[in-house]
Amino acid sequence: MKRYLLGLALLPLFLTTGCGFKWWQESSQSLNGNDTTPAMKKQGMVFILPGIQGVDDHYKTIRQGLRSAGVRCAITIQAWGSQIPGVKLAANQLDTVAARNSGKDIAQIILAYQRQYPGRTVHLIGQSAGSAVAVFALEALAESGAKPVAGVILLDASLSADYDLTTALGKSTKGIVNFCNIEDVAVLEVGTAVVGNLDGGHGDSAGRTGFEARYSKLHQVKVTPDMVSVDSASHFADTTAAFTANYIAPWIMGQHWPVAVAGASAGAQ
């Protein structure tokens, strides 16, 4: 109960850092129809998993950036968790059980795509709490015995820095790329220290400090002020179309990881 009360008290923090999002949920067809045609699906699929506020313009600009960089496969912005205005922020950040169930739901959607389009590549891009849901989805795929996805990209991950990625990495052929921003203090240091990361831990967030353990298929990229066109302390500094085109799209399009990206330093851990 105390954690939920703290979450409600911190709603203004999440509201100000995520300003500009819509309070309503667009239908899947109007949101994704033009970007998930059968012809596109035959070329592969990218799932974009939003943060606790749900679908907003940040995730549309990620998709725009991928398109401008030449990504031609299907790209769907996949809502998860509560979509109730005024409730979803606290509910989606605090209910770790529901978040893991959302990961299982995403896993089922991936499975359905893999059955319909066997052999096509699947990538996940998770932002903030959506990063945790992406990892939970891989863990659910492991439980089901499904085929692995190609790769996962985490932005501003609300996931504890000491979280064990062994199972998730086992369900990704190319691995996981974690973009971490040490300047993201308001949400990924103060906010998660009080409210907690989506896995329930209250320590450092992987989206700020990076994951602590070393894994052969984990690639960590530090977001620096020269890489972004907005305030580098923003929780959404790495969601612009330009950032996506320059630093995220090369990973989606690369057949093997790590990839060489000008102006960014990626280290396998």
Stockholm file with secondary structure:
# STOCKHOLM 1.0

chainA/1-269         MKRYLLGLALLPLFLTTGCGFKWWQESSQSLNGNDTTPAMKKQGMVFILPGIQGVDDHYKTIRQGLRSAGVRCAITIQAWGSQIPGVKLAANQLDTVAARNSGKDIAQIILAYQRQYPGRTVHLIGQSAGSAVAVFALEALAESGAKPVAGVILLDASLSADYDLTTALGKSTKGIVNFCNIEDVAVLEVGTAVVGNLDGGHGDSAGRTGFEARYSKLHQVKVTPDMVSVDSASHFADTTAAFTANYIAPWIMGQHWPVAVAGASAGAQ
#=GR chainA/1-269 SS CHHHHHHHHTHHHHHHHTTTCCSSCCCHHHHHGGGCCHHHHTTCEEEEECCTTCSCHHHHHHHHHHHHTTCCSEEEECCCSCCCTTTHHHHHHHCHHHHHHHHHHHHHHHHHHHHHSTTCCEEEEEETHHHHHHHHHHHHHHHHTCCCEEEEEEESCCSBTTCCCHHHHTTEEEEEEEEECTTCHIIIIIIHHHHCCTTSCCSCBHHHHCCSSCCTTEEEEECCGGGCSSCTTSTTGGGSHHHIIIIIHHHHHCSSSSCCCTTCCEEEC
#=GC SS_cons         CHHHHHHHHTHHHHHHHTTTCCSSCCCHHHHHGGGCCHHHHTTCEEEEECCTTCSCHHHHHHHHHHHHTTCCSEEEECCCSCCCTTTHHHHHHHCHHHHHHHHHHHHHHHHHHHHHSTTCCEEEEEETHHHHHHHHHHHHHHHHTCCCEEEEEEESCCSBTTCCCHHHHTTEEEEEEEEECTTCHIIIIIIHHHHCCTTSCCSCBHHHHCCSSCCTTEEEEECCGGGCSSCTTSTTGGGSHHHIIIIIHHHHHCSSSSCCCTTCCEEEC
//
